Amino acid sequence: MSLFLNPFSAPIRQSLWLSVALMACTIPPTQAATPAAETSAAQLAQDYVRATSGFDQALLQQILAPDYQEISPVGEVDARDKVISFYPAAAKAKAPPVTPVLSELTSRVYGEALVISTGKLTYNFAGTPHSRSMRVQFVSALQQNRWQLVSAQFTGIPAAKK
């Protein structure tokens, strides 16, 4: 039988399945719980920045989910315990004074329990004109009746060429 006479020939069936699969992948984020979920996710992102710049391991333990995973600016994958270990209070005195600024934060809410937030994180180094910026993506999830960070990824933004 010709392809034109059999509307359900193998190539057409494959195309139909591909179309259905692609449509399923393009379902838009849910807007139902947006304000509360976005607010919670934004607060977690700000808490993360405050905890890491302030070497506050207790806050990190509170906001990071047990299965938290992070992709660092150098491409390493770090589990929750390793991330927390980077920020002992004793290390704060040795760190250069910086002012972190989280900006351009936008969020997409999926269902009632998942938010993906993307922003720009800039560290301004005190006493110098230098700063370092990264794109950051935080994934927040509603787990055990509270919002927690389950993942983050940091990607360096190259300095502008002079």
Secondary structure, DSSP 8 states (H G I E B T S, - for coil): --TTT-TT-HHHHHHHHHHHHHHHHT-----TTHHHHHHHHHHHHHHHHHHHHTT-HHHHHHHEEEEEEEE-TTS-EEEHHHHHHT--GGGGGGS--EEEEEEEEEEEEETTTEEEEEEEEEEEETTSS-EEEEEEEEEEEEETTEEEEEEEEEEE------
